[in-house]
């Protein structure tokens, strides 16, 4: 009887408590962000994507045609 109540309690908790990702990496693989820099008084940006090992990959720098 105790095992059955424990099992029911575990199932109820599984429904109520949100699931979390396991692992030590605080980043979320697949999330994107932009990096910015100023070159010759023009702002440039590039899109970067997080990877599972807490590193990221970025595309090519592109002009935003904004003066900085």
C-alpha positions as CSV (number, residue, x, y, z in Angstrom):
1,X,0.0,0.0,0.0
2,X,2.8,2.4,0.9
3,X,4.6,1.7,-2.5
4,X,1.4,2.4,-4.4
5,X,0.9,5.8,-2.5
6,X,4.6,6.6,-3.2
7,X,4.1,5.8,-6.9
8,X,1.0,8.0,-7.1
9,X,2.8,10.8,-5.3
10,X,5.7,10.6,-7.7
11,X,3.4,10.8,-10.7
12,X,1.6,13.8,-9.3
13,X,4.8,15.6,-8.7
14,X,6.0,14.8,-12.2
15,X,2.9,16.6,-13.5
16,X,3.1,19.6,-11.2
17,X,6.9,20.3,-11.3
18,X,8.3,21.6,-14.6
19,X,11.0,19.6,-16.3
20,X,14.5,21.0,-16.3
21,X,17.4,20.3,-18.6
22,X,20.2,18.3,-17.1
23,X,23.7,19.4,-17.3
24,X,26.0,22.1,-16.1
25,X,25.8,24.3,-19.1
26,X,23.8,27.5,-18.5
27,X,23.4,28.2,-22.2
28,X,20.6,26.8,-24.3
29,X,21.8,25.2,-27.5
30,X,20.2,26.7,-30.6
31,X,19.6,30.2,-29.0
32,X,20.9,33.0,-31.1
33,X,22.3,36.4,-30.2
34,X,24.1,39.2,-32.1
35,X,27.7,40.5,-31.6
36,X,28.4,44.1,-32.5
37,X,31.6,46.0,-33.4
38,X,32.6,49.4,-34.8
39,X,34.8,49.5,-37.8
40,X,35.8,52.8,-39.5
41,X,32.8,54.5,-37.6
42,X,30.3,52.0,-39.0
43,X,28.6,49.5,-36.9
44,X,28.7,45.8,-37.9
45,X,26.9,42.8,-36.4
46,X,27.0,39.1,-36.8
47,X,24.5,36.4,-35.7
48,X,25.8,33.8,-33.3
49,X,24.3,30.5,-32.2
50,X,24.9,28.7,-28.9
51,X,26.2,25.1,-29.0
52,X,25.9,22.2,-26.5
53,X,29.4,22.6,-25.1
54,X,28.8,26.2,-24.0
55,X,30.6,27.6,-27.1
56,X,29.1,29.3,-30.0
57,X,29.5,29.8,-33.7
58,X,29.0,33.0,-35.6
59,X,28.3,34.1,-39.2
60,X,30.1,36.8,-41.2
61,X,30.1,40.4,-40.1
62,X,27.6,42.6,-41.9
63,X,27.2,46.4,-42.0
64,X,24.2,47.8,-40.2
65,X,24.8,51.3,-41.9
66,X,24.7,52.9,-38.4
67,X,27.4,55.4,-37.5
68,X,29.2,54.7,-34.3
